[in-house]
Each structure stands twice: as C-alpha cells, then as structure tokens.
C-alpha cells in the first residue's frame, strides 16, 4: 500500500476515533459472533486472464467485536472477522479448478457506530448503524496453483446495521448485517489513488454480548 493510501487510511481512522465517546462512563461491549457470507463476488483471476469472480462459499464466518458507547448515540467499534474456506472447494465443470481448505478471508475494521438506546434501567435495546475502514486480507490457494495472487492485503470498508438487546444489565444478544468491499489502486483518482474493486460480500451475524 502506498504512502498516500496510508495517509488516507489514517485520516479516516482519526475521524472515527474523534467521534468515539470520551467520558469515563462509556459502556464497553464485547461480542463473540458467528455468521454467514452471501451475495458477493470473490473476484479471483487465474493465469491467462480467466475469471472466477463468483466462486465463493456461502458458509460460516466468525469473530469478535469490541464496542465502546456511552449514554449518547455515537461510539467506536473494532470488528474482527474470519471466514475459513471462503473460496469454493468444489471443482467447477466449466473452469476445472479446486480451491484448498486453507483459502480464507480475514477482516479487521475500525468503525463509527451510531445507536439510539431504547428502554430504561431494565432490559433495553439499541438499534444502530455502523461503518468504517480497515484491512481485508484474502488468502487463495488452489491445488493446481493457477492463480496470479495467493495472498492480498487490501484496504477496504464495511457498512451495515443491526440491534443490540440486553435482557440483563450486562448480558444480551447482538445481530447485524454488513457489506464488505475492498479498494484497488486507481490512477484516475488523483486524490486517494483508490477505486472500488470487484471483491465484495455481505455478512450476517449473531452473537452473545457482554457489557462491562
């Protein structure tokens, strides 16, 4: 990643951190989650220009998120996701390829989160929207070694929404849907040097939320 791209990344992260709660009364919530991937494109190119862009598994995704929010509506979140076997392992009849079980995708994003708390001192819910930027790392391995790039660290973003619901003071459930997409280098954009790539997918997830 070029120096210019790192500067753009740092600027966006700084803006997200500036929006985070600064009071000592902020509530922190950690949420281990499981989910699934759907409706996307793997955007994988093989040797000779062959395109296998839609070859990804609609399978399990899991990870953890750490969210800091106070009594207000704006907070900050770190989200880590891991998708094992993200790329299809079956052999497609029209492409004659097979990915290995080591093919995966890792995401690590820093997000701004905006949620309105509903409820009093008892059980409460907080619908929210979330969005930010970070790392999207894809690891592609196939049995025939026909791919130009096996591991890529891309700058990307996520955006989505969901709801947290607490049935006790400190324990609850959280579920959301998020859209992930990576960027690619672009000579046409003289400001950021970035453009949207064709690698994208949706993630739905649910997890047990612990507030502390």
N, C-alpha and C positions, 0 to 999 in steps of 0.2 A: 504494500500500500504506500502511495507517495506521501511526501510531507504535506502537500496541500490537502489530501484526503484526511490525514491525521488531524490537521488543524480544524477542518470542518467537523470531524467527529468530536473533538474536544470542545468545540464551541457549543454543539448541541447538548452534550452531556453537562456542560456548565449551566446552560439554561434550565435543564431538567432539575439539576441539584438546587438551583436558586429557588425553584418552586416548591421544594420539599419543606415540610414543617420543621421549624427551628426550636420549638418550645420543648421544655423538659417533659411535658405531659403527653408527648406523642405516644401513640399506641403502635407497637410493632407486632406484626403477624407473620408467622412462618407457616407455609402451606406446602407440604409434600403432595404431589399430584400424579395422577395417571390420566392419559388421554388417548386420542387417536388423530391421525392425519387424513385429510380428504381434500378433494377438489383442487388439484395443483398440477405443476409440471416439474419434473426432475431436471430438465434442461441439460441432458448429458449428450456430449458429442463424441462419437468414436472416430477412429482413424479413417481417412478417406472422405471425411465430411458427412458420415452417416449420422442421423439424428435419432435419438431415443428419448426425446424430451418428456414423454408422458409416462415413462417407465418408473413408477414409484409405488410402493406398497401403502395401502390404506390400513396401517397397522398401529400398534401401540406406541405411545410416546410417554415418557415420564420425566419428572424433575422436581424442582423445588423453587418457590418464590419467597422473597423476603420483602415485606411491605411496611412502610412507616407512614402512619396517618394520625393526625391529632383530632381535635374536636371540629376542625374545619373540613373543607371538602377537597383540598389538594394535598397530595403526598408523593412519595417516591418509591419505586419498586426495582428490585433486582430479580430477574427471572432467568433460570437455567433449565434448559430442556434437552433431552437426549432421545433420539429416535433410532434404535437399533434396527438393522435390516430395513432401512428406509427405501432402498432401491430394490426393485423386484428381483427375486432369486430364481424365478422360473424361467425357462427358455422360451422365448417368443418365436413362433414359427416363421415370422417374416424377417427376423433380424439375426437369428442363430447366435444368441448370446446368453450368458447366465452370470448374474452377479453373485459374489460370495456373501456369506453371512456376516462378514466384517464390514460391509458397506453401511454407513450410518451418517447421521446429521446431528450436530451439536449447535445449540443456540445459547447465547448469553447476551441479554439486553438490559439496559438501564432505561426505565420508563417513568414518565409522569403519569400519575393516576388521579382521577377526579371522581369522587363518590359522595353522595349525599346520604348521611345516616338517617335511618328511619326507626323510630322506637325510643323508648325511654331507658330506664335503668335495667330493665329486664331483657328478654330476648329481643334482638334487633336485627335489621337487615341493612345492607348498604349496596345499592346498585352503583355501578361505576363504569367509566370508560378509561382505557389505558392506551398508551402509545409511546414509542421510544426507538432508540437505535442501539446497535451493538454488533456482535460477531455472529456470523452464520458460517459454520465450518462443515464442509461436506467431504466425506471420505468414500470414494468409489473404487471398488475392487471387483474385477471380473476374472473368470477362470482363463479366458483367452488373452488377457492383457491387451485389449484392443483400444483402450481409451487414452486420449491425449493427456488428460489431467486426472490424477488419482485423488489428491487432497488439495482442497482450496479453502483459504481463509478469506471470506468476503465480508465487506461492510454491508449491513442490511438494516431493516426496520421491522417493527411489529405494531399492529394497531388492532383494537378489539374492545370487548366489553363483557360484563358479567355481573355477578352478585355474590356478596358475602352474607351469610346468615348465621348468627350466633344464638344457640339455644341455651348456653350458659354464659357467664361473664367472660370466660376465656377460651371456650371451645365451640367450634362451629363448622360449617361447610362452605366451600367456595367453588364456584364453577364459572367458566368463561369460554368464549370463542375468540381466537386471534388469527390474524392474517400475517404471514411472514413473507418477506420478499427481499432478495439481495440486490445490490447495486453492481454495476460493472463500470469499467473505465469508459470515458466518453471524451473524444477530442472536440466535439461540437459544443460542449458546455465549458466555457472558459472560466466560469466562477468556481464550480465544485469539481469539475472533471469526472462527474458521475452521471450515470443514466440507469434506468430500471433494467434489470436482467430478466430472463425468462424463468428463473428459478423462483418458484413461489408455491405456497400451500396454506391451507387452513388447519388449525389445531383446536380441537375441543378438549376440555379437560375438567376434572373434578378432583377435589382434594379435601382433606381434613385440616382446618385452620386452627392454629394455636396462637392466642393473643397473649403478649407479655409486656 
